[in-house]
Amino acid sequence: MSLYIGLMSGTSMDAIDAVLCDIKPDEVQFINAHAVSIPDELKSRLEHACRPDLSVTDYQNLAREYAALCAEVTLQLLENTQISPEAITAVASHGQTLWHAPPKQRNDIGYSIQLNDADWLSARVGIPVIFDFRARDLALGGQGAPLVPAFHQFIFADTAQTPIAVLNLGGIANISYLDTQNGTAIGFDTGPANTLLDQWIERHQGQRFDDHGQWAQQGKVNIELLNRLLNDAFFSISPPKSSGREHFNLAWLDSFIDEHYRPQDVQRTLVELTAKSVANSFQWLPKCPDKLIICGGGAFNSFLLERIAQCLPDQVTVADSAEYGVDPQHVEAMAFAWLGWCFDNKKPANLPAVTGASQLAVLGKRVNA
């Protein structure tokens, strides 16, 4: 067996997901998963850290505290599965993205900051840690994101004989287009998904997320606001493109909002923003896919899925990844477990057609236990 643990905490900063997989050259077999919620106090500090004025000391202390939570979820997963650390080849830890600044034009070199303390995590769990997956792609002129389309191609490409798309609804939404006939795989970020929905309901309702979009359904779409949001330059940029919380945040949203707007109407409008931006992204796909497979935390927001389906062409069948044997909540952490395996096996795992990098590259760095 070749056992890898993937660790992922997304833009919404709600939890750290850990997934244990047995990975072979032609298969990723899910074994078990565990998640821990990010405590409110740590979440607040992580949100505060998504600004360029964080001190070095605060950064290091925060990285250590984040790594401690990563160690907790890893060790609990092993205990639940009754597997010893010695049996694990490596932990692949994405880290918590604090700032994502991809190149704005060709020949620029961007950067992306993922909070992590791989040495401390490795020492705590007694397992090698693979990390820093975005840096090499960025050094080659790529966006450094999204990285999951290569994994989507690996696990979903054989599910149909016609082109399909995979939509990951994390904090930011990203789409992968897979053509099984010619091996084409492209992908890019489409815009905000859970991050604005979660931040807005937390501000006004004190809840971490809008369960099945129930609060959004109490509001009405503000067409004027929706059009102003969709007029943001990001949505008109052609791929490759990626974004994050440094762009789509409450300060960005507040700049469009008048004080007389009802909060539930804003929440409803944010659902429509995600649905419309996903549908609009189809203009950059080589052709309209027959299937859209949805994964990520947003796959559990039934109202959001309903609105996405209604905004798409009638020919597109929409289903979550569970119908294809993969829990929507596990896909991204599984992707990083697989990226860890790719690093150890010297397999290039970026897709230049996705990120815009000048060449294929092996992604990540490794620290031994």
C-alpha positions as CSV (number, residue, x, y, z in Angstrom):
1,M,0.0,0.0,0.0
2,S,1.0,3.6,-0.7
3,L,-0.8,5.6,2.0
4,Y,-1.0,9.4,1.9
5,I,-3.0,11.9,4.0
6,G,-4.2,15.0,2.3
7,L,-4.9,18.1,4.5
8,M,-6.9,21.0,3.2
9,S,-8.5,24.1,4.6
10,G,-10.1,26.4,2.1
11,T,-10.9,30.0,1.6
12,S,-13.9,29.9,3.9
13,M,-11.6,28.9,6.9
14,D,-14.3,26.7,8.4
15,A,-12.4,23.5,9.0
16,I,-9.4,21.4,8.2
17,D,-10.2,18.2,6.3
18,A,-7.9,15.2,6.4
19,V,-8.4,12.3,4.0
20,L,-6.4,9.0,4.0
21,C,-5.9,7.4,0.6
22,D,-4.2,4.4,-0.8
23,I,-2.7,5.7,-4.1
24,K,-1.6,3.7,-7.1
25,P,-0.5,4.9,-10.5
26,D,-4.0,4.4,-11.9
27,E,-6.2,4.7,-8.8
28,V,-6.9,6.7,-5.7
29,Q,-8.7,4.6,-3.1
30,F,-10.4,6.5,-0.3
31,I,-9.9,4.9,3.1
32,N,-11.1,7.3,5.8
33,A,-11.6,11.0,6.6
34,H,-11.8,13.3,9.6
35,A,-12.3,17.0,10.0
36,V,-11.9,19.5,12.8
37,S,-13.6,22.9,12.9
38,I,-11.3,25.8,13.1
39,P,-12.0,27.5,16.5
40,D,-13.6,30.9,16.4
41,E,-10.6,32.6,17.9
42,L,-8.2,31.1,15.5
43,K,-10.5,31.7,12.6
44,S,-10.7,35.4,13.5
45,R,-6.9,35.6,13.6
46,L,-6.6,33.9,10.3
47,E,-9.1,36.3,8.8
48,H,-7.1,39.2,10.2
49,A,-3.9,37.7,8.7
50,C,-5.4,38.0,5.2
51,R,-4.0,41.5,5.1
52,P,-0.5,42.7,4.1
53,D,0.4,44.2,7.5
54,L,0.9,41.0,9.6
55,S,4.1,41.0,11.6
56,V,6.7,38.2,11.2
57,T,6.2,37.2,14.8
58,D,2.5,37.0,14.5
59,Y,2.9,35.0,11.3
60,Q,5.2,32.5,12.9
61,N,2.9,32.1,16.0
62,L,-0.1,31.7,13.8
63,A,1.7,29.1,11.6
64,R,2.6,27.1,14.7
65,E,-1.0,27.2,16.0
66,Y,-2.4,26.2,12.6
67,A,0.1,23.3,12.4
68,A,-1.0,22.1,15.8
69,L,-4.6,21.8,14.5
70,C,-3.3,20.0,11.4
71,A,-1.4,17.6,13.7
72,E,-4.6,17.1,15.8
73,V,-6.8,16.2,12.8
74,T,-4.0,13.9,11.4
75,L,-3.5,12.0,14.6
76,Q,-7.2,11.6,15.2
77,L,-7.7,10.3,11.7
78,L,-5.0,7.7,12.3
79,E,-6.5,6.7,15.6
80,N,-10.0,6.4,14.1
81,T,-8.5,4.2,11.3
82,Q,-6.2,2.2,13.7
83,I,-3.2,2.8,11.5
84,S,0.2,3.8,12.9
85,P,2.1,6.9,11.6
86,E,4.9,4.6,10.4
87,A,2.5,3.1,7.8
88,I,1.9,6.5,6.2
89,T,4.2,7.5,3.3
90,A,3.6,11.2,3.8
91,V,1.1,13.9,4.8
92,A,0.4,16.4,2.0
93,S,-0.5,19.7,3.6
94,H,-1.8,22.5,1.4
95,G,-1.8,25.1,4.2
96,Q,-4.1,28.0,4.7
97,T,-4.0,30.5,1.9
98,L,-3.6,34.1,3.3
99,W,-2.9,36.0,0.1
100,H,-2.9,35.0,-3.6
101,A,-1.3,37.3,-6.0
102,P,-0.9,35.5,-9.4
103,P,0.8,37.2,-12.3
104,K,-1.3,39.9,-14.0
105,Q,0.2,39.4,-17.4
106,R,2.5,37.0,-19.2
107,N,6.1,37.1,-18.1
108,D,5.2,38.4,-14.7
109,I,5.9,36.3,-11.6
110,G,3.3,36.2,-8.9
111,Y,3.3,34.8,-5.4
112,S,0.9,33.0,-3.1
113,I,1.2,32.7,0.7
114,Q,0.0,29.4,2.3
115,L,0.3,29.5,6.1
116,N,2.1,26.3,7.2
117,D,4.8,25.0,9.5
118,A,5.7,21.7,7.8
119,D,8.7,21.0,10.0
120,W,6.8,21.4,13.2
121,L,3.8,19.3,11.8
122,S,6.2,16.5,10.7
123,A,7.9,16.4,14.1
124,R,4.6,16.4,15.9
125,V,3.0,13.5,13.9
126,G,6.2,11.6,13.0
127,I,5.4,11.5,9.3
128,P,7.1,13.3,6.4
129,V,5.2,16.3,5.1
130,I,4.9,17.5,1.5
131,F,3.9,21.2,1.2
132,D,4.3,24.4,-0.8
133,F,2.5,23.1,-3.9
134,R,2.0,26.4,-5.7
135,A,5.5,28.0,-5.7
136,R,7.0,26.1,-8.6
137,D,4.1,26.8,-10.9
138,L,4.2,30.5,-10.0
139,A,8.0,30.5,-10.6
140,L,7.3,29.3,-14.2
141,G,4.9,32.2,-14.8
142,G,1.7,30.3,-13.9
143,Q,-1.2,31.3,-11.7
144,G,-0.3,28.6,-9.1
145,A,-4.0,27.8,-9.1
146,P,-6.3,26.0,-9.5
147,L,-4.3,22.8,-9.0
148,V,-7.2,20.4,-8.7
149,P,-8.1,20.1,-12.4
150,A,-5.3,17.6,-12.9
151,F,-6.8,15.5,-10.1
152,H,-10.3,15.9,-11.6
153,Q,-8.9,14.6,-14.9
154,F,-7.3,11.6,-13.0
155,I,-10.5,10.5,-11.3
156,F,-13.4,11.7,-13.5
157,A,-12.1,11.6,-17.1
158,D,-13.3,8.1,-17.6
159,T,-16.9,8.7,-16.4
160,A,-18.1,9.8,-19.9
161,Q,-17.3,9.5,-23.6
162,T,-18.3,13.1,-24.1
163,P,-16.9,16.3,-22.6
164,I,-17.8,16.9,-18.9
165,A,-17.0,19.6,-16.4
166,V,-16.2,19.5,-12.7
167,L,-17.1,22.4,-10.5
168,N,-15.5,22.8,-7.1
169,L,-17.5,25.0,-4.9
170,G,-15.1,26.0,-2.2
171,G,-14.6,29.5,-0.9
172,I,-13.8,30.3,-4.5
173,A,-15.3,28.3,-7.3
174,N,-13.2,26.7,-10.0
175,I,-14.2,24.7,-13.0
176,S,-12.4,21.9,-14.9
177,Y,-13.3,20.9,-18.5
178,L,-12.4,17.4,-19.4
179,D,-12.6,16.0,-23.0
180,T,-12.1,12.2,-22.8
181,Q,-11.7,11.9,-26.6
182,N,-8.6,14.0,-27.0
183,G,-7.3,14.2,-23.4
184,T,-8.0,18.0,-23.1
185,A,-8.1,19.4,-19.6
186,I,-8.5,23.1,-18.8
187,G,-9.6,24.9,-15.8
188,F,-9.8,28.2,-14.0
189,D,-11.4,30.1,-11.1
190,T,-14.9,31.4,-11.9
191,G,-15.4,33.7,-8.9
192,P,-16.6,33.6,-5.3
193,A,-18.7,30.6,-4.0
194,N,-18.9,30.0,-0.3
195,T,-16.5,32.7,1.0
196,L,-18.9,35.7,0.6
197,L,-22.0,33.7,1.5
198,D,-20.3,32.5,4.7
199,Q,-18.8,35.9,5.7
200,W,-22.1,37.7,5.1
201,I,-24.3,35.4,7.1
202,E,-21.7,35.3,9.9
203,R,-21.8,39.1,10.1
204,H,-25.6,39.3,10.2
205,Q,-26.8,36.0,11.7
206,G,-23.8,34.8,13.7
207,Q,-23.8,31.5,11.7
208,R,-20.8,30.0,9.9
209,F,-22.8,29.0,6.8
210,D,-26.2,29.3,5.3
211,D,-27.7,25.8,5.7
212,H,-29.1,24.7,2.3
213,G,-29.4,28.4,1.5
214,Q,-32.4,28.8,3.8
215,W,-31.6,32.4,4.7
216,A,-30.9,33.3,1.1
217,Q,-34.3,32.0,0.1
218,Q,-36.0,34.6,2.4
219,G,-34.5,37.4,0.3
220,K,-35.0,38.6,-3.2
221,V,-32.3,39.2,-5.9
222,N,-31.3,42.9,-6.1
223,I,-30.8,43.2,-9.8
224,E,-28.9,46.5,-9.6
225,L,-26.5,45.1,-7.0
226,L,-26.0,41.8,-9.0
227,N,-25.1,43.7,-12.2
228,R,-22.7,45.9,-10.3
229,L,-21.0,42.8,-8.8
230,L,-20.8,41.0,-12.1
231,N,-19.2,44.1,-13.6
232,D,-16.1,43.4,-11.6
233,A,-13.1,43.1,-14.0
234,F,-12.3,39.6,-12.8
235,F,-15.3,38.1,-14.5
236,S,-14.4,39.5,-17.9
237,I,-10.8,38.3,-17.8
238,S,-10.2,35.2,-20.0
239,P,-8.3,32.2,-18.5
240,P,-5.9,31.4,-17.1
241,K,-7.1,33.2,-14.0
242,S,-7.4,32.6,-10.3
243,S,-8.4,34.6,-7.3
244,G,-9.0,34.5,-3.6
245,R,-10.1,36.2,-0.4
246,E,-7.7,39.1,-1.0
247,H,-10.1,40.2,-3.8
248,F,-13.5,38.7,-3.0
249,N,-14.1,39.8,0.6
250,L,-16.5,41.8,2.7
251,A,-14.7,45.1,2.0
252,W,-15.1,44.4,-1.7
253,L,-18.8,43.6,-1.2
254,D,-19.4,46.6,1.1
255,S,-18.1,48.9,-1.6
256,F,-21.2,48.0,-3.7
257,I,-23.9,48.0,-0.9
258,D,-26.2,50.8,0.0
259,E,-27.3,51.0,3.7
260,H,-31.0,50.4,2.8
261,Y,-30.3,46.9,1.3
262,R,-31.8,44.1,3.4
263,P,-29.2,41.6,4.5
264,Q,-31.2,38.6,3.3
265,D,-31.6,40.3,-0.1
266,V,-27.8,40.6,-0.3
267,Q,-27.4,36.9,0.6
268,R,-29.9,35.9,-2.1
269,T,-28.0,38.1,-4.6
270,L,-24.7,36.5,-3.6
271,V,-26.2,33.1,-4.5
272,E,-27.2,34.5,-7.9
273,L,-23.7,36.0,-8.3
274,T,-22.1,32.5,-7.9
275,A,-24.7,30.9,-10.2
276,K,-24.4,33.5,-12.9
277,S,-20.6,33.7,-12.8
278,V,-20.4,29.9,-13.1
279,A,-22.8,29.9,-16.1
280,N,-21.0,32.8,-17.7
281,S,-17.7,30.9,-17.4
282,F,-19.0,28.4,-20.0
283,Q,-18.1,30.9,-22.7
284,W,-14.4,30.0,-22.2
285,L,-14.9,26.2,-22.5
286,P,-14.2,24.6,-25.9
287,K,-17.8,23.4,-26.1
288,C,-20.7,23.0,-23.7
289,P,-20.2,19.8,-21.6
290,D,-23.0,17.3,-21.2
291,K,-22.4,16.9,-17.5
292,L,-21.4,19.1,-14.6
293,I,-20.1,17.3,-11.6
294,I,-20.1,19.4,-8.4
295,C,-17.9,19.0,-5.4
296,G,-16.7,21.0,-2.5
297,G,-18.6,22.3,0.5
298,G,-21.0,24.3,-1.7
299,A,-22.3,21.0,-3.0
300,F,-24.3,20.7,0.2
301,N,-26.1,24.0,-0.4
302,S,-29.1,22.6,-2.2
303,F,-30.5,26.1,-3.1
304,L,-27.1,27.1,-4.7
305,L,-27.1,23.9,-6.7
306,E,-30.6,24.6,-7.9
307,R,-29.8,28.1,-9.0
308,I,-26.6,26.9,-10.8
309,A,-28.6,24.2,-12.7
310,Q,-31.3,26.7,-13.7
311,C,-28.7,29.1,-15.1
312,L,-27.0,26.5,-17.3
313,P,-28.1,25.3,-20.8
314,D,-30.8,22.7,-20.6
315,Q,-28.5,20.0,-22.1
316,V,-26.2,20.1,-19.0
317,T,-26.9,17.4,-16.4
318,V,-25.9,18.5,-12.9
319,A,-25.0,16.0,-10.2
320,D,-22.7,16.1,-7.2
321,S,-19.6,13.9,-7.1
322,A,-21.2,11.4,-4.6
323,E,-23.0,10.0,-7.6
324,Y,-19.6,9.2,-9.0
325,G,-18.3,7.5,-5.9
326,V,-16.5,10.5,-4.2
327,D,-17.9,12.5,-1.3
328,P,-18.0,16.2,-2.4
329,Q,-16.4,17.2,0.9
330,H,-13.4,14.9,0.3
331,V,-12.4,15.7,-3.2
332,E,-10.0,18.6,-2.5
333,A,-8.1,16.9,0.4
334,M,-7.9,13.8,-1.8
335,A,-6.4,16.0,-4.5
336,F,-3.6,17.1,-2.3
337,A,-2.9,13.5,-1.1
338,W,-2.6,12.7,-4.8
339,L,-0.3,15.7,-5.4
340,G,1.9,14.4,-2.6
341,W,2.1,11.1,-4.3
342,C,2.9,12.8,-7.6
343,F,5.8,14.7,-5.9
344,D,7.3,11.5,-4.4
345,N,7.0,9.8,-7.8
346,K,8.4,12.7,-9.7
347,K,5.2,13.1,-11.7
348,P,4.5,16.6,-13.1
349,A,1.1,17.7,-11.6
350,N,0.5,21.2,-12.9
351,L,-1.4,21.7,-16.2
352,P,0.1,24.6,-18.2
353,A,-3.3,24.8,-20.0
354,V,-4.9,25.6,-16.7
355,T,-2.3,27.7,-14.8
356,G,-0.5,29.3,-17.7
357,A,2.9,28.0,-16.6
358,S,5.6,27.8,-19.2
359,Q,6.1,24.1,-18.7
360,L,5.1,21.0,-16.7
361,A,6.6,20.7,-13.2
362,V,6.8,18.5,-10.2
363,L,5.0,20.5,-7.4
364,G,5.9,20.7,-3.7
365,K,8.7,20.4,-1.2
366,R,9.3,17.6,1.4
367,V,10.5,17.5,5.0
368,N,11.3,14.2,6.6
369,A,10.1,13.1,10.0
